[in-house]
Amino acid sequence: MHIKVGLLFSLTGTTSLTEKGQFDAALFATEQFKEAGYDVEVMTEDIASDPYRAKECAEKLAQLGVKIFIGCYTSACRKAILPILEKYDCVLVYPTLYEGEEDHQHVFYTGEVPNQQVHTLIDYLMSHYGKNIYLIGNDYIYPKETNDQVREYVQTKGGNIVQETYVPFGHKEFYQTVQDIILQKPDAIFSTLVGQSVVSFYETYARMQLDPQTMPIFSPITKETEIEAMGSVVGAGHYSSASYFQSLDHPANSSFIQAFHSFSRDDRPISSVMFNTYIGTKIILDAVIETKSVSKEAIFTSLHGKTMDSACGTLKIDQRSHLTRPMRIGKVRQNGQFDIVWDSAQNIRPKPYIKEVILKRPVNELILRAWGEVSSEAIVAISGDRKVQFLSRKAKELTNLQKGDIITPSVLQLLQQQFYIDSYAAKEKELWLVKAKRKLTTPYQQFGLVRTKNEAFQHELKTAKIAAHSIANVLIFGETGTGKEVLARAIHEMSTRKDGPFIAINMAALPKELLLSELFGYAEGAFTGAKRGGAVGKFEAAHKGTLFLDEIGDMPFEFQATLLRAIETKKITRVGDVAERDVDIRIIAATNRNLEEEIAYNDAFRSDLFYRLNVLSIYIPALRDRVEDIELLAHHFLQLFAKEYGDGPESMTGEVIQQILQYPWPGNIRELRNMMERAYLLAKSDGTNIQVEHLPAQLMHYYQRKQHHSLSLKDVEKKMIAEALETSNNIKEASEKLGIGRSTLYRKMKEFKMTN
């Protein structure tokens, strides 16, 4: 039987540091089968840490007859090739720890999931060092999804996330990040950095003389390969978790190490992802040989429930496609290997969908009602179409809910601000156990004209305050209408440059032929119609002050190198001139685009320009994610209009407040301001406070109209997903529009049999 195996690893790119070892481990496993007389053909593609390239390479190999794939280190690359696996009925061995929330029928996962690896690491961290944790990771699926779970898990343990920071792939400048860590004073750092970023972060940590004895780094990713790259002196004292460590004192492990080093002809360190690649390749090829088939169904049927002895102990294939395994925590030694400081002593079952809590037994309605009348607990039952079906006596007292109310996303968000809600899925309904939070008045935080009660945005404003007291370049992310220029102006006005000019320019509004002359000015006679004596550009106009480059993501690619040089050298040359002019400016840029994706997938933005601008990054949440700010901002606008128009309405009715809290505000703060101005003028004309009839048509009874839609909840959900996919450039953008995680969106797409 001729078996074609496709290896999809990054032999170049930011994660090649780790994936080269995985590639060699896969070759080692396939070579053992060749030596045993099996006809195995290995076909390799370098996916270069790029999801689009991974998809192209997978399809290329599938068209050549490959049915068994091994690789795809990042979750982004794994998810990119799922449609190819489905289209050609292939199997992927995914040998890397991942965020869970996925169990694809074409994937065999040999990496650890969070309940096996991350939770054990967090437990050890909190019991030995403290409950205040700083999260740092690269900006992509695994770190963000994992940290969502970390945040929830830490909260259940009574811990605290002091800060959460993400950097682009390949990011190497961590001085500001480590400075922030020093200011935040966490008990420990939890890192989900990958590739070259790992080395740079640990090196910066050591260079700035932080002490792993008092504030160590815990990482599920950083293993022997990364420690070798940074140097054991830099890595010593920090922690990691895995099922396998090279230092395991086990006869089977000694034999494995010796055999691998004989194959590789060196004594390189062996990491857990290398071991997971090796064991996954062995398991899948054994199944192909046993079944004499490369059929997905035959392979997975063969795998189910199997156990095997390995270099890390006994493994069992559980839930069809994951591994039950022992787990360890290791502390880096001075020689680059790990001391095992904790061992699970028994296997830990995988729980890919750790977030889901399921009550398998149906809830008896009569018992529920009886319990609700006498219980001191606040119980709410929600039907499948999100209607309130039942409220206990206590729930009626605590909440304003009534039977028949629809639990819209906005209503749920408001409830979660006031209550702790433990949710349990039951047959055809969802049960809530509601507990009142301690009644604290959430103070709003103000920075210049920017004000917010939103906790996430308040964290971002901490960075803005740091930016105001530095000369570092700043990159502001946020949807259109979120107030990026207002924040940029606030940073300028709170800085030492406040007496200098603040010059703003919208890069999206400039025609290509005028862009350079607008930025850098022009000399007399530079072109037809040029003013006598030439003209000063925005760079020179901003001398000794701040230049705000709005919508920087829309700048034409061919001009980005010129902008980069001006920023780096702080010198400009006017169009049509030869003389260089010194400029002393501070750059703040803003965009509504995902520049990392523009770099990685679309080749529309220069990575070197991105890193130069992105010294300090600030993300402004969309207004729909800042529900607690809507009423605050609405009253603020009323005060502004009173100054602008004179006497007018000073307040709005409770019904108006409910309407504006429920509306999703696709135009963000700009749309809210325009709506409030309209309502203010209409109410002023009527001589009343703002009433519901003063609201625009698209906002009035927004959710009531949705409730009367003839579609079922599932139909509505499917329609919303289809619309988001159709109007988005990629899965990430679609998931952000829907307000759900990308892994959830993939699961929903699979459920509805949708493709992107």
Number of C-alpha atoms within 10 A of each C-alpha: 10 9 20 20 23 24 27 28 29 26 21 15 17 19 23 22 20 26 29 17 22 30 23 18 25 27 19 22 20 22 17 14 15 13 10 9 9 16 14 18 15 16 14 18 18 18 26 19 25 21 21 18 20 26 22 16 21 28 19 14 21 21 11 12 15 24 22 25 26 26 25 29 24 24 20 19 22 19 21 21 22 20 16 19 24 13 11 14 18 22 27 29 26 25 27 25 25 26 25 23 22 16 16 18 18 19 23 25 26 27 23 30 25 24 20 27 25 26 17 19 25 22 14 17 22 18 9 11 16 15 21 20 29 21 25 24 24 22 16 19 20 22 23 21 17 19 24 14 20 20 16 14 18 20 13 10 12 10 17 17 19 17 18 17 16 18 23 19 21 19 19 17 16 18 16 14 19 17 12 17 22 13 9 14 14 22 19 25 24 25 23 23 29 25 22 21 23 26 23 20 22 23 19 19 23 15 11 13 9 16 13 19 12 12 20 23 26 28 25 21 24 27 28 25 23 23 25 18 17 18 17 18 16 22 31 20 23 24 28 25 30 28 27 26 28 21 18 19 12 14 10 14 19 14 11 16 20 11 13 19 15 12 16 13 9 9 11 14 20 22 26 26 30 24 28 25 31 24 21 24 28 17 20 23 22 16 19 21 14 12 14 15 14 21 15 20 14 15 23 21 12 17 21 15 15 13 14 11 10 15 22 22 18 14 20 19 23 18 15 19 20 22 27 23 24 21 24 23 24 24 21 23 17 14 13 24 25 23 17 18 12 15 15 14 9 12 17 17 18 22 20 20 15 14 13 12 12 12 13 10 9 11 16 9 10 9 9 16 16 11 15 20 13 11 13 12 16 21 24 28 24 24 19 16 14 16 17 20 18 22 24 22 19 19 22 16 11 15 16 9 18 15 14 13 14 20 17 14 14 18 16 12 19 15 18 15 13 17 18 15 20 12 17 16 18 19 15 11 19 20 22 19 16 22 18 15 12 9 8 7 7 11 9 14 15 12 17 15 9 15 18 21 19 20 14 16 19 18 15 19 23 14 16 24 15 16 23 21 14 15 15 18 20 26 26 25 21 18 19 17 19 21 18 26 18 13 22 28 22 19 26 27 20 16 20 15 20 17 11 17 17 21 18 18 17 15 23 16 12 14 12 14 8 10 18 20 20 20 22 23 24 23 21 17 15 17 11 7 8 13 13 10 10 17 18 16 20 20 28 23 20 21 19 18 25 29 26 28 24 24 21 25 22 17 22 15 13 12 12 18 13 13 16 17 13 17 21 10 10 16 17 23 19 24 21 15 14 10 9 11 13 14 19 15 23 24 23 28 27 26 20 20 17 13 21 20 16 15 15 18 15 11 13 19 23 19 17 13 17 19 18 17 22 20 18 21 21 22 21 21 18 22 23 22 19 19 22 20 18 23 14 14 18 21 15 13 18 21 16 13 20 14 11 9 11 11 11 22 23 16 17 19 11 11 12 18 17 15 16 23 21 22 19 17 19 16 17 21 21 16 15 21 19 13 17 23 17 15 23 28 17 20 21 18 11 13 12 15 17 26 19 19 12 19 21 12 9 8 17 18 17 15 16 10 9 11 15 8 11 9 12 12 14 12 12 14 15 18 13 15 20 17 14 19 23 12 11 15 11 14 19 21 17 23 20 15 17 17 13 12 19 21 21 13 20 21 16 15 17 12 10 15 9 13 10 12
